[in-house]
Amino acid sequence: MTQFDDSTLTSQTLPPLQGEGRVLIIACGALAREILALKEMNGWDHLDLTCLPAILHNHPEKIADAARDAIAKHRDAYGQIFMAYADCGTGGALEAVCRAEGVEMIAGPHCYSFFAGNEAFEAAGEVTSFFLTDFLARQFETFVVKPLGLDRHPDLASMYFGNYEKLIYLAQTDDPALTAKAEEAAETLGLAFERRMTGYGDLATALAALKA
């Protein structure tokens, strides 16, 4: 698989291949590796991928507008477009855009939920747990430590995460290096650590339903 920096992935990084019968996935950059892996494993050659910057997760109020612009940009080239986002903190704004544009999206509140399986995640009700995926384990410094200023003021960890009890790493792949990074993240935040192997969860199910 081609190596890339998924923390800054944009639609220009992975230009789609237009054509009759093809489906375009507009995805959060945080899901790029997983979607490419699923495409390769399943031979889903009819799926094309374009990504919005993963850093939008730190600015969820911008996701809906960015998604609307991406749909408009590619609408004429594709008969079907799929939004590889859950709500992701948009407060229903992304769902409203997708409904207005006739575009399907992944069910659930966020990627932690659909990787774990939305029903199982909701049933667990783990409100005192902080979650990482493979992406966030890999990009913990970029998406958590630096934005919160923990690199400059590590004492702030207790203020931000004092109400959490443990960090749960939802692993998409069996990668000891990422597990070690996730354990380090838990130590940085002063939380107990738990690893759960989820694989690709409902993301795989959603993409499997996209027929040519």
C-alpha positions as CSV (number, residue, x, y, z in Angstrom):
1,M,0.0,0.0,0.0
2,T,1.2,3.5,-0.8
3,Q,2.5,5.3,2.2
4,F,1.2,8.8,3.0
5,D,0.7,11.2,5.9
6,D,-3.0,10.7,6.8
7,S,-3.0,13.6,9.2
8,T,-3.0,16.1,6.4
9,L,-4.7,14.0,3.7
10,T,-6.8,16.0,1.2
11,S,-8.8,15.3,-1.9
12,Q,-5.8,16.2,-4.0
13,T,-3.8,13.3,-2.5
14,L,-5.9,10.5,-3.9
15,P,-7.5,11.7,-7.2
16,P,-10.6,9.7,-8.1
17,L,-10.8,7.6,-11.3
18,Q,-14.0,8.7,-13.0
19,G,-16.1,6.5,-15.2
20,E,-19.4,4.8,-15.7
21,G,-20.5,2.5,-12.9
22,R,-18.0,3.8,-10.4
23,V,-18.8,5.0,-6.9
24,L,-17.0,7.9,-5.2
25,I,-16.4,7.7,-1.5
26,I,-15.8,11.1,0.2
27,A,-14.1,10.2,3.4
28,C,-12.5,11.7,6.4
29,G,-8.8,11.5,6.0
30,A,-8.7,9.6,9.3
31,L,-10.3,6.6,7.4
32,A,-8.1,6.7,4.3
33,R,-5.8,3.8,5.3
34,E,-8.7,1.6,6.3
35,I,-10.8,2.3,3.2
36,L,-7.8,1.6,0.9
37,A,-7.1,-1.7,2.9
38,L,-10.7,-2.8,2.5
39,K,-10.6,-2.0,-1.3
40,E,-7.5,-4.1,-1.7
41,M,-8.7,-7.0,0.4
42,N,-12.1,-7.2,-1.3
43,G,-11.2,-6.2,-4.8
44,W,-13.6,-3.3,-4.8
45,D,-12.1,-1.7,-7.9
46,H,-15.3,0.2,-8.6
47,L,-14.8,2.4,-5.6
48,D,-12.8,5.6,-5.9
49,L,-11.7,7.6,-2.9
50,T,-11.3,11.3,-2.2
51,C,-10.7,12.7,1.3
52,L,-11.3,15.8,3.3
53,P,-8.5,16.8,5.8
54,A,-8.6,14.6,8.9
55,I,-7.8,17.7,11.0
56,L,-11.4,18.8,10.5
57,H,-12.2,16.5,13.4
58,N,-10.8,19.3,15.5
59,H,-13.2,21.7,13.8
60,P,-16.5,19.7,13.4
61,E,-18.4,22.9,12.6
62,K,-16.6,23.0,9.3
63,I,-17.3,19.4,8.2
64,A,-20.7,19.9,6.7
65,D,-19.7,22.8,4.5
66,A,-16.6,21.0,3.3
67,A,-18.7,17.9,2.5
68,R,-21.2,20.0,0.6
69,D,-18.4,21.5,-1.5
70,A,-16.9,18.1,-2.2
71,I,-20.2,16.7,-3.3
72,A,-20.8,19.7,-5.7
73,K,-17.3,19.3,-7.1
74,H,-17.7,15.6,-8.0
75,R,-21.5,15.3,-8.6
76,D,-21.3,15.5,-12.4
77,A,-18.7,12.7,-12.6
78,Y,-20.4,10.1,-10.5
79,G,-23.9,8.5,-10.4
80,Q,-23.3,7.5,-6.8
81,I,-21.5,9.3,-4.0
82,F,-21.1,7.9,-0.5
83,M,-20.0,9.9,2.6
84,A,-17.6,8.0,4.8
85,Y,-18.3,10.0,7.9
86,A,-20.6,9.4,10.8
87,D,-22.0,12.5,12.5
88,C,-18.5,13.3,13.9
89,G,-19.6,16.1,16.1
90,T,-21.6,18.1,13.5
91,G,-24.8,18.0,15.5
92,G,-26.8,16.6,12.6
93,A,-25.5,19.2,10.1
94,L,-23.7,16.6,8.0
95,E,-26.7,14.4,7.9
96,A,-28.8,17.3,6.7
97,V,-26.3,18.0,3.9
98,C,-26.4,14.4,2.8
99,R,-30.1,14.2,2.9
100,A,-30.5,17.3,0.8
101,E,-27.9,16.0,-1.7
102,G,-29.3,12.5,-1.8
103,V,-26.0,11.0,-0.5
104,E,-25.8,8.1,2.0
105,M,-23.4,8.2,5.0
106,I,-22.3,5.9,7.7
107,A,-24.7,5.4,10.6
108,G,-23.6,6.3,14.1
109,P,-22.2,9.2,16.1
110,H,-18.5,8.8,15.3
111,C,-15.8,6.4,14.1
112,Y,-15.3,4.8,17.6
113,S,-18.9,3.7,17.5
114,F,-19.0,2.2,14.0
115,F,-15.6,0.5,14.4
116,A,-16.9,-1.2,17.6
117,G,-20.3,-1.7,16.0
118,N,-23.0,0.9,16.7
119,E,-25.3,-1.4,18.7
120,A,-22.5,-2.7,20.9
121,F,-21.0,0.7,21.4
122,E,-24.3,2.2,22.5
123,A,-25.1,-0.8,24.8
124,A,-21.7,-0.5,26.5
125,G,-22.4,3.1,27.6
126,E,-18.7,3.8,28.5
127,V,-19.0,7.5,29.2
128,T,-15.8,7.5,31.4
129,S,-13.6,6.0,28.6
130,F,-11.5,7.9,26.1
131,F,-11.2,6.1,22.8
132,L,-8.4,5.7,20.2
133,T,-8.5,4.1,16.8
134,D,-5.4,3.1,14.7
135,F,-5.4,6.6,13.2
136,L,-5.5,8.4,16.6
137,A,-2.9,6.1,18.1
138,R,-0.7,7.0,15.1
139,Q,-1.5,10.7,15.2
140,F,-1.9,11.2,19.0
141,E,0.7,14.0,19.2
142,T,-0.9,15.8,16.2
143,F,-4.5,15.5,17.2
144,V,-4.5,15.4,21.0
145,V,-1.2,16.5,22.6
146,K,-0.4,19.6,20.6
147,P,-3.9,21.0,20.1
148,L,-4.5,20.7,23.9
149,G,-1.0,22.1,24.7
150,L,0.0,19.0,26.6
151,D,3.4,19.2,25.0
152,R,4.0,22.5,26.8
153,H,1.9,22.0,29.9
154,P,1.6,18.3,30.7
155,D,-0.1,19.1,33.9
156,L,-3.2,20.1,31.9
157,A,-3.9,16.4,31.3
158,S,-5.6,16.1,34.7
159,M,-7.9,19.0,33.9
160,Y,-8.9,17.7,30.5
161,F,-9.1,14.1,31.3
162,G,-9.8,14.0,35.0
163,N,-13.3,12.6,34.5
164,Y,-12.1,9.7,32.5
165,E,-11.1,6.4,34.0
166,K,-9.4,4.5,31.1
167,L,-8.3,4.8,27.5
168,I,-9.8,2.1,25.2
169,Y,-7.8,1.4,22.0
170,L,-10.1,0.1,19.3
171,A,-7.7,-1.6,17.0
172,Q,-8.4,-2.1,13.3
173,T,-5.2,-4.0,12.8
174,D,-3.0,-6.3,14.9
175,D,0.0,-3.9,15.0
176,P,2.3,-4.2,18.1
177,A,3.8,-0.8,17.3
178,L,0.4,0.9,17.4
179,T,-0.5,-0.9,20.6
180,A,2.6,0.5,22.2
181,K,1.7,4.0,21.0
182,A,-1.8,3.6,22.5
183,E,-0.3,2.5,25.8
184,E,2.0,5.5,25.8
185,A,-1.0,7.7,25.1
186,A,-2.8,6.2,28.1
187,E,0.2,6.9,30.3
188,T,0.4,10.5,29.1
189,L,-3.2,11.0,30.0
190,G,-2.9,9.2,33.3
191,L,-5.5,6.6,32.4
192,A,-5.8,2.8,32.6
193,F,-5.3,1.0,29.3
194,E,-7.5,-1.5,27.5
195,R,-7.1,-2.8,23.9
196,R,-10.0,-4.2,21.9
197,M,-9.6,-5.7,18.5
198,T,-12.5,-4.5,16.4
199,G,-11.3,-4.8,12.8
200,Y,-13.2,-2.5,10.4
201,G,-16.6,-2.9,12.0
202,D,-19.5,-1.3,10.3
203,L,-17.2,0.6,7.9
204,A,-16.7,-2.7,6.1
205,T,-20.4,-3.4,6.0
206,A,-21.2,0.0,4.7
207,L,-18.7,-0.2,1.9
208,A,-19.6,-3.7,0.9
209,A,-23.1,-2.4,0.1
210,L,-21.8,0.0,-2.5
211,K,-22.4,-1.8,-5.7
212,A,-21.0,-0.8,-9.1
